[in-house]
Amino acid sequence: MTDTTRSAHAPGRDTAPLRVAVLIGSVRKDRFGPVPARWITAQLTSRPELDVDLVDPAEYDLPQVLNGNDPGEPLPEPVKALGERLRRADAFVVVTPVYNRSYPASLKTLVDWFDEEWTAKPVGFVSYGGLTGGVQAVEHLRAVFAEFNTVSPREAVLFPNFWEAFDHDGRPVDAGTVSRATDVFADQLLWWARALRRARAESPFPVEGEQ
């Protein structure tokens, strides 16, 4: 396992905590998403170099029509409030179910309300579903977030047959296997988070049309 604490405090490096936003990808009634979201938040919070923020879009009542992105049109207040929270993050973890071999429409709406909040930051994925653990949702989301010039680490944390994967206390039943996979996932995500934070501090990310 990577010694992330030591590397974060090496001479000449930015020692401020990395800010990670964990996003619950479903807003359905009786959703399962908060269970793996709270679990991955706890895993990341155990790392002293991180500042972890669990974000529940269901608390923001985001409009489903994206007219707030029209030039000159003011953003709705829930969008502005959530955007400020996302802008502070150095990295994101999206916790998503799989619906009909892809991710929820509510998650696509959340992603599309924002732009520069995602840019030049890493986005990792935790998914849950049936036999495949939601891998279809993850692969579709990788393509969507690539449009915002994000980086997606290769590793993801998948929970097949999610109704059997957690105990009554919200902990994975196969704790050893899941813990090892999560360590690799987190190490990759945080490597990119540090590298991209330094890069953003050195120079703005080049945008089409800017010289």
VEXDREN-2710 file (C-alpha; in Angstrom, 1 decimal):
% VEXDREN-2710
k/r/px/py/pz
1/MET/0.0/0.0/0.0
2/THR/1.3/3.5/-0.9
3/ASP/2.6/5.6/2.0
4/THR/0.3/8.5/1.1
5/THR/0.9/10.4/4.3
6/ARG/4.6/10.5/3.7
7/SER/4.4/11.6/0.1
8/ALA/1.8/14.3/0.9
9/HIS/4.3/15.8/3.4
10/ALA/7.5/15.5/1.3
11/PRO/9.6/18.7/1.0
12/GLY/8.3/21.1/-1.5
13/ARG/4.9/19.5/-1.7
14/ASP/1.5/21.0/-0.9
15/THR/0.7/19.7/2.6
16/ALA/-2.9/21.0/2.7
17/PRO/-5.5/18.1/3.1
18/LEU/-6.8/16.7/-0.2
19/ARG/-10.6/17.4/-0.4
20/VAL/-12.6/14.4/-1.7
21/ALA/-16.3/14.7/-2.4
22/VAL/-18.3/11.4/-2.3
23/LEU/-21.5/11.7/-4.3
24/ILE/-24.5/9.6/-3.8
25/GLY/-25.7/8.9/-7.4
26/SER/-29.3/7.9/-6.8
27/VAL/-32.2/10.0/-5.4
28/ARG/-34.9/7.3/-5.6
29/LYS/-37.1/6.6/-2.6
30/ASP/-35.8/3.6/-0.6
31/ARG/-32.4/3.8/-2.4
32/PHE/-29.5/1.7/-1.3
33/GLY/-26.9/4.2/-2.3
34/PRO/-26.3/5.8/1.1
35/VAL/-25.0/2.4/2.5
36/PRO/-21.9/2.1/0.2
37/ALA/-21.5/5.9/0.2
38/ARG/-21.3/6.1/4.0
39/TRP/-18.9/3.1/4.0
40/ILE/-16.5/4.5/1.4
41/THR/-16.6/7.9/3.2
42/ALA/-15.5/6.2/6.4
43/GLN/-12.7/4.4/4.6
44/LEU/-11.4/7.6/3.1
45/THR/-11.9/9.6/6.3
46/SER/-9.5/7.1/8.1
47/ARG/-6.7/8.6/6.1
48/PRO/-5.4/11.7/8.0
49/GLU/-4.3/13.5/4.8
50/LEU/-7.9/13.7/3.5
51/ASP/-10.9/16.0/4.1
52/VAL/-13.9/14.0/3.0
53/ASP/-17.3/15.5/2.2
54/LEU/-20.3/13.2/1.7
55/VAL/-22.7/14.9/-0.8
56/ASP/-26.3/13.8/-1.2
57/PRO/-27.8/15.5/-4.2
58/ALA/-31.3/14.6/-3.0
59/GLU/-30.9/17.4/-0.4
60/TYR/-30.6/20.0/-3.2
61/ASP/-33.8/19.6/-5.3
62/LEU/-31.9/20.1/-8.5
63/PRO/-34.1/21.2/-11.5
64/GLN/-34.3/18.5/-14.1
65/VAL/-34.4/21.0/-17.0
66/LEU/-30.9/22.5/-17.7
67/ASN/-32.1/25.9/-18.8
68/GLY/-29.8/27.4/-16.1
69/ASN/-26.9/26.7/-18.4
70/ASP/-28.1/29.1/-21.0
71/PRO/-25.8/32.2/-21.4
72/GLY/-27.0/35.0/-19.2
73/GLU/-29.6/32.8/-17.4
74/PRO/-29.0/32.8/-13.6
75/LEU/-28.4/29.5/-12.0
76/PRO/-31.1/28.2/-9.6
77/GLU/-30.1/28.5/-6.0
78/PRO/-29.8/24.8/-5.3
79/VAL/-27.4/24.5/-8.3
80/LYS/-25.3/27.4/-7.1
81/ALA/-25.1/26.0/-3.5
82/LEU/-24.1/22.5/-4.7
83/GLY/-21.6/24.0/-7.2
84/GLU/-19.8/25.8/-4.5
85/ARG/-19.4/22.6/-2.6
86/LEU/-18.1/20.7/-5.6
87/ARG/-15.7/23.4/-6.6
88/ARG/-13.8/23.0/-3.4
89/ALA/-13.1/19.3/-4.1
90/ASP/-9.8/18.0/-5.4
91/ALA/-11.3/14.6/-6.3
92/PHE/-14.6/12.9/-6.6
93/VAL/-16.0/9.5/-5.8
94/VAL/-19.3/8.7/-7.5
95/VAL/-21.4/6.0/-5.9
96/THR/-23.8/4.7/-8.5
97/PRO/-26.3/1.9/-9.0
98/VAL/-26.9/0.3/-12.4
99/TYR/-30.3/1.0/-13.9
100/ASN/-31.1/-0.8/-17.2
101/ARG/-27.4/-1.4/-17.9
102/SER/-26.4/2.2/-17.2
103/TYR/-26.5/4.9/-14.5
104/PRO/-29.5/6.9/-13.2
105/ALA/-30.9/9.8/-15.1
106/SER/-30.7/11.9/-12.0
107/LEU/-27.0/11.4/-11.9
108/LYS/-26.7/12.6/-15.5
109/THR/-28.6/15.7/-14.6
110/LEU/-26.3/16.4/-11.7
111/VAL/-23.2/16.0/-13.9
112/ASP/-24.6/18.2/-16.7
113/TRP/-25.4/21.1/-14.4
114/PHE/-21.7/21.7/-13.8
115/ASP/-18.6/22.1/-15.9
116/GLU/-15.4/23.7/-14.5
117/GLU/-16.3/22.1/-11.1
118/TRP/-15.1/18.8/-12.6
119/THR/-12.3/20.0/-14.9
120/ALA/-8.8/18.6/-14.4
121/LYS/-9.8/16.5/-11.4
122/PRO/-9.9/12.7/-10.8
123/VAL/-13.2/10.9/-10.6
124/GLY/-13.4/7.4/-9.1
125/PHE/-16.3/5.1/-9.0
126/VAL/-18.0/2.8/-6.5
127/SER/-20.9/0.8/-8.0
128/TYR/-23.5/-1.7/-6.9
129/GLY/-25.8/-4.0/-8.8
130/GLY/-26.6/-7.6/-9.7
131/LEU/-24.0/-10.1/-11.1
132/THR/-21.8/-7.5/-12.6
133/GLY/-21.8/-5.1/-9.7
134/GLY/-22.8/-2.2/-11.8
135/VAL/-19.8/-2.2/-14.1
136/GLN/-21.9/-1.0/-17.0
137/ALA/-22.8/2.2/-15.2
138/VAL/-19.1/2.8/-14.4
139/GLU/-18.0/2.4/-18.0
140/HIS/-20.7/4.8/-19.3
141/LEU/-19.8/7.3/-16.6
142/ARG/-16.1/7.2/-17.6
143/ALA/-17.0/8.4/-21.1
144/VAL/-19.3/11.2/-19.7
145/PHE/-16.7/12.6/-17.3
146/ALA/-14.0/12.4/-20.0
147/GLU/-15.9/15.2/-21.7
148/PHE/-15.0/17.5/-18.7
149/ASN/-11.3/16.7/-19.0
150/THR/-11.3/14.6/-15.9
151/VAL/-9.1/11.6/-15.1
152/SER/-10.6/8.2/-14.2
153/PRO/-8.4/5.8/-12.3
154/ARG/-8.4/2.3/-13.7
155/GLU/-9.6/0.7/-10.5
156/ALA/-13.2/0.9/-9.2
157/VAL/-14.9/-0.7/-6.3
158/LEU/-17.8/-3.0/-7.4
159/PHE/-20.4/-4.7/-5.2
160/PRO/-22.2/-7.6/-7.1
161/ASN/-25.4/-8.8/-5.6
162/PHE/-25.4/-5.8/-3.3
163/TRP/-28.3/-7.0/-1.2
164/GLU/-26.0/-9.7/0.1
165/ALA/-22.7/-7.7/0.1
166/PHE/-23.3/-5.7/3.3
167/ASP/-24.3/-6.7/6.8
168/HIS/-26.9/-4.9/9.0
169/ASP/-24.3/-2.4/10.2
170/GLY/-23.5/-1.3/6.6
171/ARG/-20.1/-3.1/6.4
172/PRO/-19.0/-5.3/3.6
173/VAL/-19.4/-9.0/4.3
174/ASP/-16.2/-9.9/2.5
175/ALA/-14.3/-7.2/4.4
176/GLY/-10.8/-8.5/3.6
177/THR/-11.2/-8.7/-0.2
178/VAL/-13.1/-5.4/-0.3
179/SER/-10.5/-3.6/1.9
180/ARG/-7.6/-4.6/-0.4
181/ALA/-9.5/-3.5/-3.5
182/THR/-10.4/-0.2/-1.8
183/ASP/-6.8/0.5/-0.8
184/VAL/-5.6/0.2/-4.4
185/PHE/-8.6/2.3/-5.6
186/ALA/-7.9/5.0/-3.1
187/ASP/-4.2/5.1/-3.7
188/GLN/-4.7/5.6/-7.4
189/LEU/-7.4/8.3/-6.9
190/LEU/-5.3/10.2/-4.5
191/TRP/-2.1/10.0/-6.6
192/TRP/-4.1/11.7/-9.4
193/ALA/-5.6/14.2/-6.9
194/ARG/-2.2/15.4/-5.7
195/ALA/-0.7/15.6/-9.2
196/LEU/-3.6/17.5/-10.7
197/ARG/-3.9/19.9/-7.8
198/ARG/-0.3/20.8/-8.3
199/ALA/-0.8/21.2/-12.0
200/ARG/-3.9/23.4/-11.5
201/ALA/-1.9/25.6/-9.1
202/GLU/0.9/26.0/-11.6
203/SER/-1.2/27.0/-14.6
204/PRO/-4.9/27.0/-15.7
205/PHE/-6.1/24.0/-17.6
206/PRO/-6.1/24.9/-21.3
207/VAL/-9.6/25.4/-22.7
208/GLU/-10.7/25.3/-26.3
209/GLY/-10.6/28.8/-27.8
210/GLU/-8.0/30.1/-25.3
211/GLN/-4.4/30.8/-26.4
END
